Structure formats: structure tokens, C-alpha cells
Amino acid sequence: MLKIKKVEKPDFFNKWIKNNKGYSLELRKYLLAEEQWKVCCYCEKTVSESPESSHIDHIRPKDKFPDLIHDYDNLTVSCQTKKRCGHAKGNKFDENFIVPTEDSPGDYLTYSPNGEIRPVENNKRGRETIDILHLNAPKLRPLSPAHVVGPRRGPCLRRPCRGLNF
């Protein structure tokens, strides 16, 4: 799971809020390029801004948090993979969910030698987030580097982060 540091919202964001159409592609492109290194915020799979590849995800679901529908800090980009990541999360959310814009995922999640994501010290937040997002789907394991063992305290778990020191 990617640790996301939110940047200043783009100029077009207020226009996107007004009609919620026509700017989705531009918003996905901005979030991916400026905040997410062009990867899904949950599984860190490479995605593009195209609707076939990604969607805007409300970390705190719209159904449960209607006041955050247009809160820029609640928006990320998730892959379009069915039954995983944002699609698996749907409107599931509670205080144990690891919020990538607020929490450091490396404090809660780590890798086993075979690439399986595990909760650090079997913590509840890690277990529940892994289950909700289906982060141990077999297709995700090839993404995880075999040499990653033990907790990484950096901003991302699955891939070497560009220009960041640990």
C-alpha cells in the first residue's frame, strides 16, 4: 500500500466539483502523476488515467461520509481490478482501515519472503485492511520483490520508491 502525501489541489478541482463530469480523467491524471507515482494507492500496480485502468476512489466511502464526497484529501486513484482494492473496499470502512493519506502503511504491513503481505506483529489494522482490499490475491504476489523481508518504513511497500530515502 502506498503512503500518499497530498499536494495542493489543482486549479480545475472546483470546476470538477460543480459538474462532477468532464474532469475525472484530468483529476486521475493529476493524482497519479503528482501523488501516486502512477500506481494504485492500494496494490501499487501500475495504472494509467484511462477509465479501463483506474478510477477515483473515495477512501472514506461516499455512502458513509457524504460530507467528504468532494474533499480533495479523501480522493485517490485505485485500479479497476474487480474484487480487489477500491472495488473490493466498496463502502467498507471503519477506524481500523489504514488510510494511505494519513497513516504510514509500512507501520502496519510487511512482506513475507514469498511476497505475501502480512500485518506487522499481527496488528488488527493490518489484518483488516489486507482482508478488505484483498491484497493477498495470487496475481499481486509477482509484483512484490522477493528480496523485501521485514517492515519497510518508507512511503511504498511493493516497489523501490523513486528518489526516496529510507
Secondary structure as UniProt FT lines:
FT   TURN            11..12
FT   HELIX           13..19
FT   HELIX           24..34
FT   TURN            37..38
FT   TURN            41..43
FT   TURN            51..53
FT   STRAND          54..58
FT   TURN            62..64
FT   HELIX           66..68
FT   TURN            69..70
FT   HELIX           72..74
FT   STRAND          75..79
FT   TURN            82..83
FT   HELIX           85..89
FT   TURN            90..91
FT   TURN            95..96
FT   TURN            100..102
FT   HELIX           105..107
FT   STRAND          109..111
FT   TURN            113..114
FT   STRAND          117..119
FT   HELIX           120..122
FT   HELIX           124..133
FT   TURN            134..136
FT   HELIX           138..143
FT   TURN            146..147
FT   TURN            162..163
//
